[in-house]
């Protein structure tokens, strides 16, 4: 089952970390298209699908925030229509968090070590700031 592809789907985000100022800002109203892209944003975004009842989601959000990493958070409780995208990435499994990176790759239920390695990989990529 693929993510919705027709147009843009609005969602209410929790907070994202603004990497230029380090302040928490609300993403609402924001939009994510069917390819996990945050619309109308000037920098590549990481998109995290999760739920506030999920301990791994809370840990991953905290990890990203502590490192001033910009990311958009899609609350799957408030927006269950995105669960199809999560299951598609997880080959049918209902596991969260799913964190999608600007290069199209994703991590499911990553440890802090896995997240740190991916962020280091992104920082070392050609063309990264």
LUMLUMVO-155345 format. One record per residue (C-alpha): residue in one letter; residue number from 1; x, y, z. Coordinates in nm, 4 decimals. Example, Ala and Ser with C-alpha at 12.3 -4.5 7.8 and 13.67 -1.06 7.14 Angstrom:
BEGIN
+------+-----+----------+----------+----------+
: rest :  nr :        x :        y :        z :
+------+-----+----------+----------+----------+
:    A :   1 :   1.2300 :  -0.4500 :   0.7800 :
:    S :   2 :   1.3670 :  -0.1060 :   0.7140 :
+------+-----+----------+----------+----------+
//
This chain:
BEGIN
+------+-----+----------+----------+----------+
: rest :  nr :        x :        y :        z :
+------+-----+----------+----------+----------+
:    X :   1 :   0.0000 :   0.0000 :   0.0000 :
:    X :   2 :   0.1579 :   0.3284 :  -0.1075 :
:    X :   3 :   0.1284 :   0.6729 :   0.0425 :
:    X :   4 :  -0.1370 :   0.9014 :  -0.1063 :
:    X :   5 :   0.0012 :   1.0609 :  -0.4215 :
:    X :   6 :  -0.2714 :   1.3060 :  -0.5247 :
:    X :   7 :  -0.1756 :   1.6570 :  -0.4190 :
:    X :   8 :  -0.0564 :   1.7532 :  -0.0766 :
:    X :   9 :  -0.1835 :   1.6256 :   0.2556 :
:    X :  10 :  -0.1964 :   1.8651 :   0.5486 :
:    X :  11 :  -0.0923 :   1.7535 :   0.8909 :
:    X :  12 :  -0.0478 :   1.9152 :   1.2258 :
:    X :  13 :   0.3122 :   1.8851 :   1.3304 :
:    X :  14 :   0.4513 :   1.8853 :   1.6763 :
:    X :  15 :   0.7598 :   2.0977 :   1.7094 :
:    X :  16 :   1.0589 :   2.1013 :   1.4808 :
:    X :  17 :   1.4025 :   2.2334 :   1.5603 :
:    X :  18 :   1.5077 :   2.5298 :   1.3515 :
:    X :  19 :   1.8766 :   2.4664 :   1.2813 :
:    X :  20 :   1.9535 :   2.8304 :   1.2072 :
:    X :  21 :   1.8172 :   2.9687 :   1.5337 :
:    X :  22 :   1.7849 :   2.6627 :   1.7533 :
:    X :  23 :   1.4345 :   2.7627 :   1.8633 :
:    X :  24 :   1.1315 :   2.5372 :   1.8614 :
:    X :  25 :   0.8798 :   2.6384 :   1.5974 :
:    X :  26 :   0.5407 :   2.4910 :   1.5142 :
:    X :  27 :   0.5094 :   2.3246 :   1.1771 :
:    X :  28 :   0.1341 :   2.3755 :   1.1662 :
:    X :  29 :  -0.0051 :   2.4279 :   0.9158 :
:    X :  30 :   0.2410 :   2.2225 :   0.7180 :
:    X :  31 :   0.2166 :   1.9871 :   0.4308 :
:    X :  32 :   0.3863 :   1.6643 :   0.3357 :
:    X :  33 :   0.3437 :   1.5270 :  -0.0102 :
:    X :  34 :   0.3120 :   1.1576 :  -0.0875 :
:    X :  35 :   0.6891 :   1.1235 :  -0.1207 :
:    X :  36 :   0.7697 :   1.2288 :   0.2399 :
:    X :  37 :   0.8730 :   1.5788 :   0.1321 :
:    X :  38 :   0.7962 :   1.8801 :   0.3466 :
:    X :  39 :   0.6445 :   2.1377 :   0.1145 :
:    X :  40 :   0.7480 :   2.5050 :   0.1163 :
:    X :  41 :   1.0649 :   2.4556 :   0.3160 :
:    X :  42 :   1.4018 :   2.6010 :   0.2246 :
:    X :  43 :   1.6200 :   2.3204 :   0.3597 :
:    X :  44 :   1.6088 :   1.9439 :   0.3105 :
:    X :  45 :   1.3909 :   1.7919 :   0.5780 :
:    X :  46 :   1.3968 :   1.4756 :   0.7752 :
:    X :  47 :   1.0445 :   1.3438 :   0.8250 :
:    X :  48 :   0.9664 :   1.1344 :   1.1318 :
:    X :  49 :   0.6477 :   0.9291 :   1.1558 :
:    X :  50 :   0.5554 :   0.8407 :   1.5113 :
:    X :  51 :   0.3158 :   0.8651 :   1.8047 :
:    X :  52 :   0.3475 :   1.0290 :   2.1445 :
:    X :  53 :   0.2703 :   0.6986 :   2.3223 :
:    X :  54 :   0.5785 :   0.5398 :   2.1609 :
:    X :  55 :   0.8896 :   0.5419 :   2.3783 :
:    X :  56 :   1.1251 :   0.4974 :   2.0810 :
:    X :  57 :   0.9568 :   0.7922 :   1.9058 :
:    X :  58 :   1.0035 :   1.0162 :   2.2102 :
:    X :  59 :   1.3670 :   0.9104 :   2.2409 :
:    X :  60 :   1.4381 :   0.9730 :   1.8701 :
:    X :  61 :   1.2670 :   1.3153 :   1.8838 :
:    X :  62 :   1.4748 :   1.4080 :   2.1868 :
:    X :  63 :   1.7947 :   1.2876 :   2.0178 :
:    X :  64 :   1.7290 :   1.4985 :   1.7073 :
:    X :  65 :   1.6284 :   1.8033 :   1.9114 :
:    X :  66 :   1.9392 :   1.7814 :   2.1315 :
:    X :  67 :   2.1529 :   1.7914 :   1.8168 :
:    X :  68 :   1.9626 :   2.0831 :   1.6573 :
:    X :  69 :   1.8554 :   1.8679 :   1.3628 :
:    X :  70 :   1.5622 :   2.0067 :   1.1637 :
:    X :  71 :   1.2842 :   1.7533 :   1.1201 :
:    X :  72 :   0.9127 :   1.7380 :   1.0597 :
:    X :  73 :   0.7054 :   1.5157 :   1.2858 :
:    X :  74 :   0.3947 :   1.3413 :   1.1540 :
:    X :  75 :   0.1702 :   1.2314 :   1.4422 :
:    X :  76 :   0.0166 :   0.9032 :   1.3274 :
:    X :  77 :  -0.2520 :   0.9171 :   1.5969 :
:    X :  78 :  -0.3785 :   1.2486 :   1.4599 :
:    X :  79 :  -0.3146 :   1.1464 :   1.0974 :
:    X :  80 :  -0.3598 :   0.7716 :   1.0554 :
:    X :  81 :  -0.3776 :   0.8172 :   0.6780 :
:    X :  82 :   0.0034 :   0.8178 :   0.6829 :
:    X :  83 :   0.0199 :   0.4682 :   0.8349 :
:    X :  84 :   0.0031 :   0.3250 :   0.4824 :
:    X :  85 :   0.3293 :   0.5056 :   0.3995 :
:    X :  86 :   0.4871 :   0.3668 :   0.7173 :
:    X :  87 :   0.3760 :   0.0123 :   0.6398 :
:    X :  88 :   0.4952 :   0.0474 :   0.2799 :
:    X :  89 :   0.8437 :   0.1423 :   0.3979 :
:    X :  90 :   0.8402 :  -0.1402 :   0.6564 :
:    X :  91 :   0.7266 :  -0.4108 :   0.4129 :
:    X :  92 :   0.3899 :  -0.4373 :   0.5852 :
:    X :  93 :   0.5043 :  -0.4058 :   0.9454 :
:    X :  94 :   0.3442 :  -0.1510 :   1.1779 :
:    X :  95 :   0.6665 :  -0.0335 :   1.3450 :
:    X :  96 :   0.7548 :   0.3208 :   1.4488 :
:    X :  97 :   0.9304 :   0.5539 :   1.4480 :
:    X :  98 :   1.0102 :   0.5642 :   1.0802 :
:    X :  99 :   1.2552 :   0.8407 :   0.9989 :
:    X : 100 :   1.2904 :   0.9353 :   0.6324 :
:    X : 101 :   1.5991 :   1.1231 :   0.5172 :
:    X : 102 :   1.6431 :   1.3681 :   0.2259 :
:    X : 103 :   1.8290 :   1.1024 :   0.0245 :
:    X : 104 :   1.5177 :   0.8799 :   0.0325 :
:    X : 105 :   1.6579 :   0.6283 :   0.2793 :
:    X : 106 :   1.4859 :   0.5543 :   0.6083 :
:    X : 107 :   1.5450 :   0.4005 :   0.9483 :
:    X : 108 :   1.2821 :   0.2107 :   1.1465 :
:    X : 109 :   1.3078 :   0.2019 :   1.5251 :
:    X : 110 :   1.6677 :   0.3274 :   1.5107 :
:    X : 111 :   1.8906 :   0.3364 :   1.8150 :
:    X : 112 :   2.0668 :   0.6625 :   1.9001 :
:    X : 113 :   2.3844 :   0.5044 :   1.7621 :
:    X : 114 :   2.2096 :   0.4313 :   1.4300 :
:    X : 115 :   2.0751 :   0.7875 :   1.4139 :
:    X : 116 :   2.4154 :   0.9374 :   1.4923 :
:    X : 117 :   2.5779 :   0.7262 :   1.2197 :
:    X : 118 :   2.3190 :   0.8377 :   0.9628 :
:    X : 119 :   2.3559 :   1.2045 :   1.0599 :
:    X : 120 :   2.7357 :   1.1711 :   1.0309 :
:    X : 121 :   2.6922 :   1.0090 :   0.6889 :
:    X : 122 :   2.4706 :   1.2973 :   0.5777 :
:    X : 123 :   2.7218 :   1.5552 :   0.7056 :
:    X : 124 :   3.0030 :   1.3828 :   0.5144 :
:    X : 125 :   2.8044 :   1.3603 :   0.1888 :
:    X : 126 :   2.9239 :   1.5708 :  -0.1046 :
:    X : 127 :   2.7376 :   1.8997 :  -0.1196 :
:    X : 128 :   2.6369 :   1.9016 :   0.2463 :
:    X : 129 :   2.6929 :   2.2262 :   0.4353 :
+------+-----+----------+----------+----------+
//
